[in-house]
Amino acid sequence: MSTLVFDYIIVGGGSAGCVLAARLSEDPTVSVCLLEAGGNDTSPFVQSPAGFAASVPWGGYSWHYQTVPQAHLNGRRDRVPRGKVLGGSSSINAMVYSRGHRWDYDQWAAAGNQGWAYDDVLPYFKKAEHSEIFPNDPYHGTNGPLNVKRLDQYSPINTLFLQACAAHGIPTNSDPNGAQQFGAWLSAVTQKAGERCSAAKAYVQPNLKRPNLTVVTHAQVQRVLFENQTAMGVVYRHANSHEMIHLRTRTEVILCSGAIHSPQLLMWSGIGDADALRTLGIPVVKHLAGVGQNLQDHFTATVIWRAKDQTGLFGLNVRGGRDVAVGVHDWWRHRRGMLTTNFAESGAFIFSDEQVETPDIQLALVIGMVDEHARRMHWGAGYSIHVTLMRPKSRGCIKLNPEDVYGMPLIDPNFLAQPEDIEVMVRGLKKTLKIMNDDVLSTYRGEMLYPINAQNEANLKNHIRQHGTTEYHPVGTCKMGSSSDLMAVVDDHLRVHGVLGLRVVDASIMPTIVSGNTNAPTIMIAEKAADLIKRSKMEATAETSGLK
């Protein structure tokens, strides 16, 4: 069987891969192949904004991974769902559009990553965005594929939450992605016309008829193929098949498989810690000790209340069932109603104490009793507040499992390993409880599902360790940095150190996690990478033609 050849092979059809596939295929002279391990994104559970509440905990659109037992979470394992569908995690996330803080990107640049300061990346955020909220604003774009809007309707509890925040010195901020991040806000979401606007919906679907773009779903890549430390292609198999299919590249292989799968693929391909690879029987192509290291994730603790007033809330009871039935009808017929919610309808960026220069706690108000991210259900109606640590000091890792090298990796976020992390969480939780106990919320506030004594620090810490979990934002496992950084995997052009023809473009390249949700930054990374790759092609062409 002949081997198919493409100019660019993109591994992973998630937030980054979809962007690259669209942008690189803009050039009709190059051929692009996008490989996605999951299936198409046409299911109502994907397209309906509220559908993720069912698809993430129980659906078939995710890699249902687990962490290793977490020493600082009472030995609990945490669940790590990642998108296994075209669009990746942008097809199953809560759609909150959040970029992080200016300081985050300036720190990347200060660490030696040229071209990654906030002023450098802002044009790429704008390039990606079509803002329905801010049509004429220096921080926002209106011509990009990714539609950003307000929800069509918000539960009344969100207005009360904003009032409670204001009463405790946290002003309402109409745009935390603009000049200032601090404040409370109504969520901006990646939706369009009552449907989810994933990276696949925004970037791939409008361009499927391009003759130079090939999209292959159910394609599980096994490894990158090398000749003399140059990436020459990939080998993959279709799901439920043992046949191995080889693809060759004329130019580059680009890994866009996310913070778990990109380092996993590198290690399967012989790039990683040499001693560890040899122990597992994997031939070494390049020793890079940082592959799979530097794992960071946002850690969150949830406080849940039963509601006295169910208005605008989701509930597991007769009224709640009736409301959902009406919502299904409204969405199916008109693309409106309750199923257009993202559940996390409002939130805030706050300071854990006065000594912090930039907000280090993110709050998200959820219009339902969200226990273990909806895996544990409770009768009745209620609401929840997520208290999230935005800049954790703890670092974890991704490793291949010696007992099943080509199966689920060993995922260890190492939550709360650094004592500073839980101290910041305690301060953030104390502030949050003051806000949520404000009189303005008394019409909704019933009993706590898991009572907390805000005056007892030991009780607060126990709640955090027993009920804290991931916010589903793993990053950092293919760290961007200079070759002198022993933990760096890619340079500031996202090329893998020490080999040719291979880049990593996804959230794994973040040296440090951003102070906000990670989907918009991942799309920005891919937009910038597309320009870097196009520039490389132009330079190579000029050199070949003798013009340089």
ABEGO torsion letter per residue (X at the ends): XBBBBBABBBBEABAAAAAAAAAAAABAABBBBBBBABBBAABAAAABAAAAAAAAAABAABBBBBBBBBAAAGGBBBBBBBBBBBGEAAAABAGBBBAEBAAAAAAAAAAGBBGABAAAAAAAAAAABBBAABABBAABBAABABBBBBBABBBAAAAAAAAAAAAAGBBBBABAABABABEBBBBBBBBBGGBBBBAAAAAAAAAAABAABBBBBGBBBABBBBBGGBBAEBBBBBBGBABBBBBBBAABBBBAAEAAAAAAAAAAAGBEBAAAAAAAGBBBABBBAABGBGBBBBBBBBBBBBBABABGBBBBBAAAAAAAAAAAAAAAAAGBEAAABAGBABBBBBBABAABABBABBBBBBBBBBBGGGABBBBEBBBBBBBBBABBABBBBBBBBAABAABBBBBBAGBGABAAAAAAAAAAAAAAAAAAABAAAAAABBBBABBBBAABAAAAAAAAAAABBBAGBBBGABBBEBAABAABABBAAGBBBGBBGBBBBBAAABABBBBEBAAAAAAAAAAAAAAAAAAAAAAAAAAAAGAX
